[in-house]
Amino acid sequence: MVVKILLVYNPHAAHKRARKMLPAVQDQFVQRKIDLDLRLTEYPGHAVQIVREAPLKQYDGVVAAGGDGTLFEVVNGYFQNRSKDRIPIGVLPIGTGNAFVRDLYFDESNWKKAIDVIGKKKPKKVDVGRFQTNDRSDYYLNILGLGFVADVTQTAQRFKIFGNIAYTFGVFYQTLLLKSHRLKIEIDGTSYERENIFVEISNTRYTSNFLMAPHARIDDGLLDVTLLGKLSRRRLLRSFPKIFTGEHIYLDEVETFQAKKVHITTDVTKVLTPDGELVGTTPVDVECLHQAVEVFQE
């Protein structure tokens, strides 16, 4: 039986290298007898529009081809689609950042393996994070952050040509500007007040190449919350390598929680960074939608 896929392809991903890869990508789908409806994205937000307006019942799955930003748009278009048909989502990692696929248990740079996984058509249910800020709701599969991590993301966007190392550049630059803020966070009804550097609310283990939430699982109905309290610049820089291995969670300045619902307010307005994008500001409500979508994975 032929598998038919809506392929939402970002030709600008990986600094337009994705455009050069397209013929090889199409050939791999043909070899696996997967029928494609190819849609190229032309501008930021276009993937949201494509998936929101797509007749989902005509497909066996919708695949985001690009980086985590493309996946973020596809997921939001998916939940805005009025169709009752809930088809699986696939990921073709051809962008600069492909953190989500690490939790699907294959190499984030192996896009051919991703096509194999899609062709087997054996999706599994995973959790989805939903956040509401001001008058809008958005969804994410990977991670939502604010504070220092959002500032790092803003800086990293200037250095995307260097790939994931751009986030390391961002860390060192923002460390020079390091400043804490007052934060009130409510986790499943229990309130905490902190002098805070950053918050990450993780559905998956990785953000970029950082092992932010080493104990997170994408199907357990819980979000993993990481809080970094006030610390010195020297302490931050000395501790920074631990985030690659997940050992940062054992630092005295770090607190971790698991939650179904989270509410955050800050003394100054903070930008949010879901899945490496910059969307919304505090105050924010976040909740875990347990196994709300099927994703092609091994």
N, C-alpha and C positions, 0 to 999 in steps of 0.2 A: 504494500500500500504506500503510495507516494505521500510524503510529508510536505505540507505547504506552509511556508514561513513568511511573515511580514518582517523584512529586514530593514530596520531603521539605521541607516549608515551615515556616520559623520565623516565626510571627506576631509574635514579640517583637523581631525584628531591627529595627535603625534606630530604637530606642526606640518600638516598636510601630507605626511608620508602615507596616511591612510588612503588618499586618493590614488597613489601609485600602486598600492596593494590590491585595489579593488578587482582587477581582472583575475588575480591569483585566488582571491577569496571566492569569487563567483565560480571559478573552476573547481574548487574544493567542494562546494555545495553540489555542483553538477555530478561530480564523481560519486557522491553519496546518494544520488537520486533524490535530492531535496529541491522542491520547486520553490522559487523565490519570487516575492513581490518586493522589488527593491525600491526604497524611497530614500533619496539623499537629502540630508538636512542642509539648509541654506543660511540659517542665521540662528542666534541664540533663542531658545524657546520653540524652535520649529518642530523638534521631536515631540514635544508636548502636544502640539496641534495635530501632527500626523496621527498619533496613536489615539488621541481623544476622538477624532472623527472617523477612525477606521472601522469597517464592518468586521468586528473580531470573529464572528461566527464562521467567516470564510477561511479562517486560518487554523492551523494546529499549534501555532505559537507566534509570539512577537519577540524579535531579537534586537537588543541594543548593541550596535557595533560602534565602538569608540572607547572613551574612558569612563570613569565614574560619573562625570557630569552628564554624558549622554544617557547612561543608565538612570540617573536621577530624573531626567526629563521624560524618559519612556515610562517610568513607574508613575509619575504624576499624570501623564496623559492617560495611562491605563486606568487609574482610579477616577479620572474625570469622564471616561467613556460611559455612555448610558446603557450600553449593551449588557444584558444579563449573562452573556457568555463569558466566562472567566478562563481564558486560555493561559497556558504557561508562558513565562518570560524566560528568555535566554540571554546570555551575555557573550559577545564576541570581543575579547580584550585586545583592542588595537590602538588604544590611546596612551597618553602619558602616565596616567594613574589608573590602575586596575585592582584596587584593594579588595573589592567584593569577591572576585573570583577565587581568592585565596581560601575563602570559607566554603567554596564549592569543591575544594580538594583537588585542584589541578593548577599547574604552573600558570601564573598570570600573564606570561609572555607567549604561551603556546596556544595561539588562536586555532590551529588545525585540530588540536585536541578538543577545543571547545565545540567545533563543528561536529566532531565525532559524538560528543555528549548530546548535542541537540538532535542528531540523527537517530539516536537510540530511543528518543521519545519516552524517557522514564523520569518525569518530573517528580519533585518532592515539595511538600508544603514548607514554607518558611515564614518567619515573622516579618512584620512591616512596622516601622516607626511612623507615627503620625504626629505632626506638631502644628499648633495653632498659635498665631501671633497676629495681633491687631484683628483684621476682619477676614483673614484667609487661613486655609488649611493646606498643608503640603505633606508629602510622604517621603520616606527615605528607607533604603535597605541597609545602609552601612553605618553611618555615624553622624551625630549632630553635636557641634561644639560651639562654645562662646568664650570670650575673654582672649587670653594669649593665643590660643589655637586659631581663633578667627583672624587675629592680627597677623599670625604667621601665614595663613592662607592668602590674605590680601597681598602680602609681600611676595609670596611664592609665585603668584600669578605673573609677576614681572620677569621671573626667571624660568618659566615653563620650558623653554628651549633646552634646559639641562636635565629634564626629566624629574624623577622623584627627588633627586638631590636638591631641587629648588626649595623643598620644604626645610631642608637642613640649613640652607642659606637664610631662609625666613626666620628660623629659630635664632640664629646668631644675631641677625639684625634686630629682631624684636627684643632680644635680651638686653640690648643697650637702652631700650625704652621701657624696661620692665616696671610695671606699676600694678599694685593690687587694687581690688574694688570690693565693696560690701555686697554680699549676696545672701538672699534668703531662698532656700530650696525646700520644697515639700515633697517628700518621697512616700508615696502610698499613705498619705495622711499625717505623717510625722514631719515636723518642721525643724530646720536647722538654719542657723545664721553663721556665716563664715566671712573671714577676710580672704578673698579668693584670687587666684591667678587664672585658672581656667576650669571649665567643666566640659567633659565629654560624655555623651549619652550614646552608648554603643549597642548596636544590634549584632555586629560582627566583631571579630577580634582585631582586625587591622584597620588603620587609616594611613594612606600612603604606604610606606614601608615600615611604619611604626606599629609595634605590637601593643596597642593601647589597652585592650581589654582581653588578656590572655585566657580568661575563663568564660568568655561569652560564647553562647550558642545561638544559632540563627533560627532555632525552632522550639525554644523552651518557654516562650510566652513571657520572657523577662528582658528588660533592657539593663545593661551594665553601666552604672554611673561612676565616673572617676572625677574626683575633686582634688585639685592641687591648691594647697594653702600657701600663705605668704612665705617667701624665702628669698635669700639674697641672689644677686646675679651670679656670684661665684658658685654658690650651691647649685643653682640651676644648671650651669654649664658643666660642672663636675658630674652631675647626676644624669645629664642628657643621654649618654650612651645606653643607659639602662632601659630606655623606652624601646630600643630595637629588640630586646629580649623579653620584655614584659616584667623585668625586675623592679621597675619604678614603683609598682604597686606596693612594695614593701618599705618605701621611704616613709619617714615619720610625717612628712608634709602631705602625704597622699591618703585619701580616704576612698573606699570603694563600697558601693551598694548595688543591690539588684532591685528593680522596681517594675511595676506595671504602669504606674502613672507618676509623672513628675511635673511640678509647677515651679517656675523660677522667676524671681524678680531681682533687679539689681539697682544700686543707688544711682548709677548712670546708665543710659541706654547702651546696650551691647548688641553688636551685629552677630547674627547666627551663621554658622557654616555647616549646612547639611551636605554630606558626600562631596566635600571640596568646593561647593558653590557658596555664594553669599546671598542668603535669602532670609528676610525678616529680621526683627529685633526683639529684644526683651521688652516686656514680660512675655513668657512663653509657656504653653502647656504641651506636654509630650506624653504620648501613651503608646503602648505596645499592642498591636493588632495580631493576636496569636494565629500563626499559620494562615495568614490572610491571602497568600498568593502562592502559586506553584512556580518553581524555578527548575529549569533543566540542570541537572547535576549528576555526578557519578553516584 
